[in-house]
Amino acid sequence: MVEFSGDQHGSRFIQQKLETATSEEKQFVFDEIVPDNALQLIQDVFGNYVSDCSLEWSHTEIRHNRSYRNCLSMGRRCKRLY
């Protein structure tokens, strides 16, 4: 998932699939990204779109967990580097 997200076409494919994915499928993507691979994807030119989409479409209870908040914090810090 992470490697595929870093590819231009892979990233777009995943984003399109997330638009119509079930809750379980979205949860799977979220679990693949957070917390172990979030920083890698956030810093990647194509992967950051997948991380944004997966966090945006995650369940409300997920948004409130520590991993989610840490990812957003890391993302903000990374974007300031550019």
Beta strands, then each sheet from edge to edge (+ up, - down):
end
